[in-house]
Amino acid sequence: MTTTSSRHVVLAARPQGLPKPGDFRIESAPVPELSPGQVLVRNLWMSVDPYMRGRMSDRKSYAPSFEVGKPMEGRAIGRVVRSTHPSLKEGAVVSSMLGWREYFVSSGEGLNPVDPSLPLAAYLGVLGIPGFTGWYGLKMIGKPKPGETLVVSGAAGATGSLVVQMGKIVGCRVVGTAGTDDKCAYLTKELGADAAINYKKAGDLLEALRPACPTGIDIYFENVGGPLLDAVLRLVNPHARIPLCGMISQYNLDPPDPGPRYLFSMIGNRVLMQGFIISDHLNLYPEFLAEVGGWLKSGRLKREETVVEGLENAPRAFLGLFSGENLGKMVVKLAPEST
Ligand SMILES: NC(=O)c1ccc[n+]([C@@H]2O[C@H](COP(=O)([O-])OP(=O)(O)OC[C@H]3O[C@@H](n4cnc5c(N)ncnc54)[C@H](OP(=O)(O)O)[C@@H]3O)[C@@H](O)[C@H]2O)c1
């Protein structure tokens, strides 16, 4: 299949508060001829992730800002459809950071071949950065032990759903929070969580958590921030661990909400709270892939993706992260896998 042009998404404007469709623009550009040693990749799947909200602003952060008027970037899985490269042959499936576009030409730098016998979209979710993030944060900071109580916020999303299942594999009591009754039913009926709380309906979060955590909280895997952290801090056990993974409830607020108010509870309880950025730990990716890929292959782990079709709908998919439209990983399908 040959193509002469490719569409991509550019950042049209820096969002104020919650991003809106007008902050994105679809453009088209000719696909260049290949020079020796290059590949043309057609993206099959692309990821939309909460951290991209930070990259849309010009605040200093661990990841560089997107430039206004330039194509956005993010993780994608694509197939090499033309090649003059010595080792990346036509048909190879590769992971890249060149999402938000249909095709791209590359020298091969930054492209990583993936095993096509595993589901390709999973490389953006449970086998990709979100799964790796959950695995690292729970295993290395949460250090779960059988019988401990693990609370996971954003539990029905890409990262949270891996943490919930991993907590059960280890033998923890697992309590998840999510924004709809359907997501809560998914957590208890499909993923094996012991209890789930719809934080939008719960009212007093402390009173909702208390019966779900009768022996207190040993680990809180934090994905959302806001009032839930306050409630958790009032129920933590001595030597509890809090991997600070994300705070999506704050990403569109400038300034962020004040709080939390119960930090002093960490002192007497000797609680460890630790932020982390997964890209600092990429050396552990092969260990993660072996363990979690094994669970996936053996059926021990469930995966879920919410699929939005077409590059033109990628901004809508991204915006949906902030209104909870995804169960599991939000992914955009850009082309059939048979491409
Ligand atoms: N530290 C790192 O290196 C790293 C790496 C990857 C991701 N993260 C962080 O991990 C978290 C989860 O990321 P993900 O990719 O797995 O996304 P995700 O959980 O699949 O999707 C985001 C979810 O956040 C929930 N949400 C949105 N607005 C909310 C709010 N105001 N209050 C509470 N919940 C809200 C929504 O679910 P509900 O329906 O439940 O509201 C939504 O489905 C994010 O905070 C992200 O920034 C950190």
PDBQT file of the ligand as one rigid body, heavy atoms in Angstrom, charges set to zero:
ROOT
HETATM    1  N1  LIG A 401       4.283   8.781  37.409  1.00  0.00    +0.000 N 
HETATM    2  C1  LIG A 401       4.317   8.324  36.181  1.00  0.00    +0.000 C 
HETATM    3  O1  LIG A 401       5.380   8.069  35.598  1.00  0.00    +0.000 OA
HETATM    4  C2  LIG A 401       3.008   8.073  35.462  1.00  0.00    +0.000 A 
HETATM    5  C3  LIG A 401       2.965   7.331  34.267  1.00  0.00    +0.000 A 
HETATM    6  C4  LIG A 401       1.719   7.077  33.685  1.00  0.00    +0.000 A 
HETATM    7  C5  LIG A 401       0.564   7.601  34.275  1.00  0.00    +0.000 A 
HETATM    8  N2  LIG A 401       0.665   8.335  35.397  1.00  0.00    +0.000 N 
HETATM    9  C6  LIG A 401      -0.521   8.874  36.053  1.00  0.00    +0.000 C 
HETATM   10  O2  LIG A 401      -1.345   7.798  36.417  1.00  0.00    +0.000 OA
HETATM   11  C7  LIG A 401      -2.704   8.212  36.446  1.00  0.00    +0.000 C 
HETATM   12  C8  LIG A 401      -3.537   7.255  35.599  1.00  0.00    +0.000 C 
HETATM   13  O3  LIG A 401      -3.107   7.372  34.247  1.00  0.00    +0.000 OA
HETATM   14  P1  LIG A 401      -3.698   6.395  33.131  1.00  0.00    +0.000 P 
HETATM   15  O4  LIG A 401      -2.902   6.608  31.904  1.00  0.00    +0.000 OA
HETATM   16  O5  LIG A 401      -3.819   5.025  33.685  1.00  0.00    +0.000 OA
HETATM   17  O6  LIG A 401      -5.129   7.020  32.894  1.00  0.00    +0.000 OA
HETATM   18  P2  LIG A 401      -6.541   6.321  33.136  1.00  0.00    +0.000 P 
HETATM   19  O7  LIG A 401      -6.651   5.998  34.577  1.00  0.00    +0.000 OA
HETATM   20  O8  LIG A 401      -6.704   5.207  32.174  1.00  0.00    +0.000 OA
HETATM   21  O9  LIG A 401      -7.559   7.470  32.717  1.00  0.00    +0.000 OA
HETATM   22  C9  LIG A 401      -7.774   8.561  33.516  1.00  0.00    +0.000 C 
HETATM   23  C10 LIG A 401      -8.930   8.288  34.519  1.00  0.00    +0.000 C 
HETATM   24  O10 LIG A 401      -8.850   9.275  35.543  1.00  0.00    +0.000 OA
HETATM   25  C11 LIG A 401     -10.128   9.423  36.117  1.00  0.00    +0.000 C 
HETATM   26  N3  LIG A 401     -10.361  10.848  36.388  1.00  0.00    +0.000 N 
HETATM   27  C12 LIG A 401     -10.415  11.863  35.489  1.00  0.00    +0.000 A 
HETATM   28  N4  LIG A 401     -10.636  13.037  36.114  1.00  0.00    +0.000 NA
HETATM   29  C13 LIG A 401     -10.730  12.740  37.444  1.00  0.00    +0.000 A 
HETATM   30  C14 LIG A 401     -10.959  13.506  38.613  1.00  0.00    +0.000 A 
HETATM   31  N5  LIG A 401     -11.164  14.831  38.557  1.00  0.00    +0.000 N 
HETATM   32  N6  LIG A 401     -11.012  12.882  39.803  1.00  0.00    +0.000 NA
HETATM   33  C15 LIG A 401     -10.820  11.541  39.899  1.00  0.00    +0.000 A 
HETATM   34  N7  LIG A 401     -10.600  10.746  38.820  1.00  0.00    +0.000 NA
HETATM   35  C16 LIG A 401     -10.549  11.351  37.616  1.00  0.00    +0.000 A 
HETATM   36  C17 LIG A 401     -11.150   8.891  35.125  1.00  0.00    +0.000 C 
HETATM   37  O11 LIG A 401     -11.784   7.744  35.691  1.00  0.00    +0.000 OA
HETATM   38  P3  LIG A 401     -13.092   7.850  36.650  1.00  0.00    +0.000 P 
HETATM   39  O12 LIG A 401     -14.257   7.457  35.788  1.00  0.00    +0.000 OA
HETATM   40  O13 LIG A 401     -12.793   6.864  37.713  1.00  0.00    +0.000 OA
HETATM   41  O14 LIG A 401     -13.181   9.269  37.128  1.00  0.00    +0.000 OA
HETATM   42  C18 LIG A 401     -10.312   8.474  33.929  1.00  0.00    +0.000 C 
HETATM   43  O15 LIG A 401     -10.769   7.293  33.313  1.00  0.00    +0.000 OA
HETATM   44  C19 LIG A 401      -2.719   9.653  35.944  1.00  0.00    +0.000 C 
HETATM   45  O16 LIG A 401      -2.743  10.525  37.040  1.00  0.00    +0.000 OA
HETATM   46  C20 LIG A 401      -1.401   9.765  35.192  1.00  0.00    +0.000 C 
HETATM   47  O17 LIG A 401      -0.944  11.092  35.126  1.00  0.00    +0.000 OA
HETATM   48  C21 LIG A 401       1.858   8.580  36.000  1.00  0.00    +0.000 A 
ENDROOT
TORSDOF 0
